[in-house]
């Protein structure tokens, strides 16, 4: 075993001071949790199973602008990290002629799009106070009889006051906290892709729209979301999209990823279909949409963060956002509590309900935007506004202008 353990109270009157915190998972949630722990005075060790370059993951994500500003002020993110903020959202659909795009509505809906790899790289750099083990998969976590918990790898066992599970949907840490929780399939899929801007060279109108807004393109049985993100190289830009719809039929013999080209040609206005169907992608993947949430996301000495605590349908654009808010909460409770157990109880009180709220919101959005889509071409600004209110059903979402910031 590693260091001799104590009573889990840390040093002084602040829970974080002198604690040993082990973080399982070194992605966005894990790096953010590592920053939170080190800022609160703890000794943090991160275990990342992959020995590859996480920064090469190129998909787009969005963050609420106020949260981005808070993270920069708090030192989690750098002000110089490239982003592509836009203030509004434009709703499009295909016209009755099956070629032209028809604008249904414009809404306030400010977002700060980011490149996943750049976000991770920034968090990783700002977690330099932690020990980061790459290529060290955790095979189990268990409570220690005298308090705290043990992280077990293939070649070591180390004791910690707190173990943070930031190890995603298949979390080994969650198995120790809520072994009964399993992902629930939504019954449809999402394609995520990125393309270089030269894919838009013959489509200046689409590029012009995305320079000032993010686009939602509705079609029968699904929708697509399009926005610009920073590229991996300085000053470059990429087109990022997420397209939701039914999975390929059994008769489809090519890969699941390639089916998105068929979806675009079948349902999109001509210009948007050409971008997706003929563009040379820099990344493309197809995922089944699932969700779940853990009723109570911390049980001393364990704490769950990010996708280990809950998976929400990506319509809410809350995956990375929730992980970052989890980290801010962790730092706050470590600073405000007098014991590790007390800090984890406060974390559970603050964060457990958020997963349930976002899962419920994602299911409502999924029903309205994939499973029971409206007659998009018949809708204008008033109809979109009323449909949005009915879909949210009293919930708030930064994606719909104002309200709560997921």
C-alpha positions as CSV (number, residue, x, y, z in Angstrom):
1,X,0.0,0.0,0.0
2,X,0.9,3.6,-0.4
3,X,1.0,6.3,2.3
4,X,0.0,5.7,5.8
5,X,-3.6,6.9,6.2
6,X,-5.2,9.0,8.9
7,X,-8.7,9.8,10.0
8,X,-9.9,11.5,6.8
9,X,-10.1,15.0,8.3
10,X,-7.1,16.5,6.6
11,X,-5.1,19.3,8.2
12,X,-6.4,22.3,10.0
13,X,-10.1,23.3,9.9
14,X,-10.5,22.9,6.1
15,X,-11.3,19.5,4.7
16,X,-9.1,19.8,1.7
17,X,-5.9,20.7,3.5
18,X,-3.5,17.7,3.4
19,X,-6.1,15.2,2.2
20,X,-5.1,12.5,-0.3
21,X,-7.5,12.4,-3.2
22,X,-7.4,9.8,-5.9
23,X,-9.1,10.6,-9.2
24,X,-10.2,7.7,-11.4
25,X,-10.2,9.0,-15.0
26,X,-8.1,11.7,-16.5
27,X,-10.4,13.2,-19.1
28,X,-12.3,16.5,-18.7
29,X,-14.1,15.6,-15.5
30,X,-11.0,14.1,-14.0
31,X,-8.7,17.0,-14.8
32,X,-11.3,19.5,-13.5
33,X,-11.6,17.5,-10.3
34,X,-7.8,17.5,-9.9
35,X,-7.7,21.3,-10.2
36,X,-10.5,21.5,-7.6
37,X,-8.6,19.2,-5.2
38,X,-5.3,20.9,-5.5
39,X,-6.8,24.4,-5.2
40,X,-8.4,23.2,-1.9
41,X,-5.0,22.1,-0.6
42,X,-5.2,18.3,-1.2
43,X,-2.6,16.0,-2.6
44,X,-4.2,14.7,-5.8
45,X,-3.3,11.7,-8.0
46,X,-5.1,11.0,-11.3
47,X,-5.3,7.6,-12.9
48,X,-6.0,7.7,-16.7
49,X,-6.5,4.4,-18.4
50,X,-5.5,5.6,-21.9
51,X,-1.9,6.0,-22.9
52,X,-3.0,7.8,-26.1
53,X,-3.2,11.5,-26.8
54,X,-6.6,12.7,-25.4
55,X,-6.0,16.1,-26.9
56,X,-6.5,14.6,-30.4
57,X,-10.2,14.0,-29.7
58,X,-11.7,16.6,-32.0
59,X,-15.4,16.9,-31.4
60,X,-17.2,20.1,-30.5
61,X,-18.8,21.0,-27.2
62,X,-20.6,24.2,-26.0
63,X,-20.4,25.9,-22.7
64,X,-22.7,28.7,-21.3
65,X,-20.8,32.0,-21.5
66,X,-21.2,32.8,-17.8
67,X,-19.8,29.5,-16.8
68,X,-16.9,30.0,-19.2
69,X,-16.2,33.4,-17.6
70,X,-16.4,31.9,-14.1
71,X,-13.9,29.1,-15.0
72,X,-11.4,31.6,-16.4
73,X,-11.7,33.8,-13.3
74,X,-11.3,30.7,-11.1
75,X,-8.2,29.5,-12.9
76,X,-9.6,26.3,-14.4
77,X,-9.4,27.7,-18.0
78,X,-7.1,30.3,-19.6
79,X,-8.5,33.4,-21.1
80,X,-6.4,32.7,-24.2
81,X,-8.0,29.3,-24.9
82,X,-9.6,29.6,-28.4
83,X,-13.4,29.6,-28.5
84,X,-16.0,30.7,-31.1
85,X,-18.8,32.4,-29.1
86,X,-22.1,33.2,-30.8
87,X,-25.1,35.1,-29.4
88,X,-28.1,33.4,-31.0
89,X,-29.7,30.3,-32.5
90,X,-31.3,29.9,-35.9
91,X,-33.9,27.3,-36.6
92,X,-34.0,25.9,-40.2
93,X,-35.8,23.2,-42.1
94,X,-36.2,22.0,-45.7
95,X,-38.8,23.8,-47.7
96,X,-41.6,22.1,-49.5
97,X,-39.5,22.0,-52.7
98,X,-37.1,19.7,-50.9
99,X,-34.1,21.8,-51.8
100,X,-34.2,25.3,-50.2
101,X,-33.6,26.0,-46.5
102,X,-36.4,27.8,-44.8
103,X,-35.7,29.9,-41.7
104,X,-38.3,29.2,-39.0
105,X,-37.1,31.4,-36.2
106,X,-34.2,33.1,-34.5
107,X,-33.8,33.0,-30.7
108,X,-31.4,34.4,-28.1
109,X,-29.2,31.5,-27.2
110,X,-25.6,32.5,-26.5
111,X,-23.1,29.7,-26.3
112,X,-19.3,29.4,-26.2
113,X,-18.3,26.5,-28.5
114,X,-15.0,24.8,-27.8
115,X,-12.8,22.1,-29.2
116,X,-12.9,19.1,-26.8
117,X,-9.2,18.4,-27.2
118,X,-8.2,22.1,-26.6
119,X,-10.5,22.1,-23.5
120,X,-8.9,19.0,-22.1
121,X,-5.4,20.3,-22.9
122,X,-6.1,23.5,-21.0
123,X,-7.5,21.7,-18.0
124,X,-4.6,19.2,-18.0
125,X,-2.1,22.0,-18.0
126,X,-3.9,23.7,-15.1
127,X,-3.9,20.5,-13.1
128,X,-0.1,20.5,-13.0
129,X,-0.2,20.4,-9.2
130,X,-1.6,16.8,-9.3
131,X,0.3,13.6,-10.1
132,X,-1.1,12.4,-13.4
133,X,-0.6,8.7,-14.4
134,X,-1.3,8.0,-18.1
135,X,-1.9,4.4,-19.2
136,X,-2.8,3.2,-15.6
137,X,-6.2,1.7,-15.8
138,X,-8.0,1.2,-12.4
139,X,-9.3,-2.3,-12.0
140,X,-11.2,-1.7,-8.7
141,X,-11.9,0.6,-5.8
142,X,-12.9,-0.6,-2.3
143,X,-13.5,0.8,1.1
144,X,-10.7,0.4,3.7
145,X,-11.8,-1.1,7.0
146,X,-10.3,1.8,9.0
147,X,-11.7,4.6,6.7
148,X,-10.9,6.0,3.3
149,X,-10.6,3.9,0.2
150,X,-8.1,1.9,-1.9
151,X,-7.5,2.3,-5.7
152,X,-6.3,-0.9,-7.2
153,X,-4.4,-1.1,-10.5
154,X,-2.6,-4.0,-12.1
155,X,0.6,-3.4,-10.1
156,X,-0.4,-1.2,-7.1
157,X,-2.8,-0.5,-4.3
158,X,-3.0,3.1,-3.0
159,X,-5.0,4.5,-0.1
160,X,-6.9,7.8,-0.3
161,X,-9.1,9.8,1.9
162,X,-11.4,10.5,-1.0
163,X,-11.8,8.6,-4.3
164,X,-13.3,10.7,-7.2
165,X,-14.9,8.6,-9.9
166,X,-14.5,10.6,-13.1
167,X,-14.3,7.4,-15.2
168,X,-17.3,7.8,-17.5
169,X,-20.3,5.7,-18.3
170,X,-18.6,2.4,-17.4
171,X,-17.3,3.7,-14.2
172,X,-15.7,1.2,-11.8
173,X,-16.2,3.7,-9.1
174,X,-19.9,3.9,-9.6
175,X,-20.0,0.2,-9.1
176,X,-19.0,0.8,-5.5
177,X,-21.6,3.5,-5.0
178,X,-24.6,2.5,-7.1
179,X,-24.0,-0.9,-8.6
180,X,-27.6,-1.2,-9.7
181,X,-27.5,1.8,-12.1
182,X,-27.2,1.0,-15.8
183,X,-27.5,3.2,-18.9
184,X,-31.0,3.3,-20.5
185,X,-31.1,3.3,-24.3
186,X,-33.2,6.0,-26.0
187,X,-33.7,4.0,-29.2
188,X,-32.0,6.5,-31.5
189,X,-28.4,7.6,-32.3
190,X,-26.3,10.7,-32.7
191,X,-23.7,11.2,-35.3
192,X,-20.9,13.6,-34.3
193,X,-18.6,15.0,-37.0
194,X,-16.2,17.8,-37.8
195,X,-15.1,19.1,-41.2
196,X,-12.6,21.7,-42.3
197,X,-14.0,25.1,-43.4
198,X,-13.0,24.4,-47.0
199,X,-16.1,22.1,-47.0
200,X,-18.0,25.4,-46.9
201,X,-16.1,27.0,-49.8
202,X,-19.1,26.6,-52.2
203,X,-21.6,27.4,-49.4
204,X,-21.0,30.9,-48.3
205,X,-24.5,31.4,-47.0
206,X,-24.2,28.5,-44.5
207,X,-20.8,29.9,-43.4
208,X,-22.2,33.4,-43.0
209,X,-25.0,32.0,-40.7
210,X,-22.6,30.1,-38.5
211,X,-20.3,33.0,-37.9
212,X,-23.1,34.7,-35.8
213,X,-25.3,31.8,-34.7
214,X,-25.5,28.1,-34.1
215,X,-28.0,26.2,-36.3
216,X,-30.7,23.7,-35.5
217,X,-32.0,22.0,-38.6
218,X,-35.2,20.1,-38.1
219,X,-36.4,17.2,-40.2
220,X,-39.0,14.4,-39.9
221,X,-37.7,11.9,-37.3
222,X,-34.7,14.0,-36.0
223,X,-32.6,17.1,-36.2
224,X,-29.1,18.4,-36.7
225,X,-27.1,21.0,-34.8
226,X,-24.3,22.9,-36.6
227,X,-21.7,25.3,-35.2
228,X,-18.1,26.5,-35.7
229,X,-15.4,25.5,-33.2
230,X,-11.6,26.3,-33.0
231,X,-9.4,23.9,-34.8
232,X,-6.4,22.2,-33.3
233,X,-4.0,24.6,-35.1
234,X,-3.9,28.3,-34.0
235,X,-6.4,30.4,-35.8
236,X,-8.1,27.6,-37.7
237,X,-11.8,26.8,-37.6
238,X,-13.9,23.6,-38.0
239,X,-17.5,22.9,-38.7
240,X,-18.9,20.7,-36.0
241,X,-22.2,18.9,-36.0
242,X,-24.4,16.5,-34.1
243,X,-27.2,14.8,-36.1
244,X,-29.9,12.8,-34.3
245,X,-32.1,10.2,-35.9
246,X,-33.0,6.5,-36.1
247,X,-30.2,4.0,-36.4
248,X,-29.3,2.5,-39.8
249,X,-31.8,-0.3,-40.8
250,X,-30.6,-3.9,-40.9
251,X,-30.3,-3.7,-44.7
252,X,-27.6,-1.1,-44.4
253,X,-24.3,-2.9,-45.0
254,X,-21.8,0.0,-44.8
255,X,-20.6,1.3,-41.4
256,X,-23.0,3.1,-39.0
257,X,-20.9,6.3,-39.4
258,X,-21.4,6.5,-43.1
259,X,-25.2,6.3,-42.8
260,X,-25.3,10.0,-41.7
261,X,-24.5,10.9,-45.4
262,X,-27.7,9.1,-46.4
263,X,-29.7,10.9,-43.7
264,X,-28.4,14.3,-44.9
265,X,-29.2,13.6,-48.5
266,X,-32.6,12.3,-47.6
267,X,-33.7,15.0,-45.2
268,X,-31.6,18.2,-45.5
269,X,-31.9,21.2,-47.7
270,X,-29.5,20.8,-50.7
271,X,-26.7,23.0,-49.5
272,X,-26.5,21.4,-46.0
273,X,-26.8,17.9,-47.4
274,X,-23.8,18.6,-49.7
275,X,-21.7,19.7,-46.8
276,X,-22.3,16.6,-44.8
277,X,-22.6,14.0,-47.6
278,X,-19.6,15.2,-49.7
279,X,-17.3,16.9,-47.2
280,X,-14.1,15.3,-46.1
281,X,-14.5,14.8,-42.3
282,X,-11.7,15.2,-39.9
283,X,-13.7,13.1,-37.4
284,X,-16.9,11.2,-37.5
285,X,-18.5,8.8,-35.0
286,X,-21.9,7.3,-34.3
287,X,-23.2,6.7,-30.8
288,X,-26.3,5.2,-29.3
289,X,-28.1,7.8,-27.2
290,X,-28.5,6.7,-23.6
291,X,-29.0,8.2,-20.2
292,X,-29.0,7.4,-16.5
293,X,-28.5,9.2,-13.2
294,X,-27.3,8.2,-9.7
295,X,-29.7,9.1,-7.0
296,X,-27.0,10.3,-4.6
297,X,-23.6,11.1,-6.2
298,X,-21.4,10.9,-3.2
299,X,-21.1,8.3,-0.4
300,X,-18.0,8.8,1.7
301,X,-15.3,8.1,0.8
302,X,-16.5,8.0,-2.8
303,X,-17.6,10.8,-5.1
304,X,-18.9,10.7,-8.7
305,X,-18.3,13.4,-11.2
306,X,-19.2,14.0,-14.8
307,X,-20.4,11.0,-16.9
308,X,-19.8,8.6,-14.0
309,X,-22.6,10.3,-12.0
310,X,-25.0,10.8,-14.9
311,X,-25.3,10.6,-18.6
312,X,-27.8,13.1,-20.1
313,X,-29.0,13.0,-23.7
314,X,-26.8,15.4,-25.6
315,X,-29.7,17.6,-26.6
316,X,-29.1,19.4,-23.3
317,X,-25.4,20.1,-24.2
318,X,-24.6,19.5,-20.5
319,X,-22.0,16.7,-20.5
320,X,-18.8,18.8,-20.1
321,X,-20.7,21.6,-18.5
322,X,-22.0,19.4,-15.7
323,X,-18.5,18.0,-15.1
324,X,-17.0,21.5,-14.8
325,X,-19.8,22.5,-12.4
326,X,-19.1,19.4,-10.4
327,X,-15.5,20.4,-10.0
328,X,-16.4,24.0,-8.9
329,X,-18.7,22.4,-6.3
330,X,-16.0,20.0,-5.1
331,X,-13.6,22.8,-4.5
332,X,-16.2,24.9,-2.7
333,X,-17.3,22.1,-0.3
334,X,-13.7,21.1,0.4
335,X,-12.9,24.7,1.4
336,X,-16.1,25.1,3.4
337,X,-16.2,21.8,5.4
338,X,-14.2,20.6,8.4
339,X,-14.0,16.9,7.3
340,X,-13.8,14.9,4.1
341,X,-17.1,13.1,4.9
342,X,-18.8,16.4,5.5
343,X,-17.5,17.8,2.2
344,X,-18.8,14.7,0.4
345,X,-22.2,15.0,2.0
346,X,-22.5,18.6,1.0
347,X,-21.4,17.7,-2.6
348,X,-24.1,15.1,-2.7
349,X,-26.7,17.5,-1.4
350,X,-25.8,20.1,-4.1
351,X,-25.2,17.9,-7.1
352,X,-27.4,14.8,-6.9
353,X,-30.6,16.6,-8.1
354,X,-28.9,18.1,-11.1
355,X,-28.4,14.8,-12.8
356,X,-32.0,13.9,-12.4
357,X,-33.1,17.3,-13.7
358,X,-31.0,17.1,-16.8
359,X,-32.0,13.5,-17.6
360,X,-35.7,14.5,-17.4
361,X,-35.0,17.6,-19.6
362,X,-33.1,15.5,-22.1
363,X,-35.9,13.0,-22.4
364,X,-38.4,15.8,-23.1
365,X,-36.2,17.2,-25.7
366,X,-35.6,13.8,-27.3
367,X,-39.4,13.1,-27.5
368,X,-40.0,16.5,-29.1
369,X,-37.0,16.7,-31.4
370,X,-36.6,13.0,-32.5
371,X,-39.4,10.7,-31.5
372,X,-42.4,13.0,-32.1
373,X,-41.1,15.7,-34.4
374,X,-43.5,18.5,-35.4
375,X,-44.3,19.6,-38.9
376,X,-41.3,21.8,-39.1
377,X,-42.1,23.5,-42.5
378,X,-45.4,24.7,-41.1
379,X,-43.7,26.5,-38.2
380,X,-42.7,30.2,-37.9
381,X,-41.3,32.3,-35.0
382,X,-44.5,32.1,-33.0
383,X,-44.9,28.4,-33.4
384,X,-41.3,27.7,-32.5
385,X,-41.5,29.9,-29.4
386,X,-44.7,28.1,-28.3
387,X,-43.3,24.7,-29.1
388,X,-40.1,25.5,-27.1
389,X,-42.2,26.5,-24.1
390,X,-44.2,23.4,-24.2
391,X,-41.2,21.2,-24.7
392,X,-39.3,22.7,-21.7
393,X,-42.4,22.4,-19.6
394,X,-41.3,24.9,-17.0
395,X,-37.6,23.8,-17.1
396,X,-34.8,26.3,-17.9
397,X,-32.0,25.8,-20.4
398,X,-29.3,28.2,-21.6
399,X,-29.8,26.8,-25.1
400,X,-33.2,28.4,-25.3
401,X,-32.2,31.9,-24.2
402,X,-31.8,32.9,-20.6
403,X,-32.8,30.8,-17.6
404,X,-30.7,28.3,-15.7
405,X,-27.2,27.7,-16.9
406,X,-26.6,23.9,-17.0
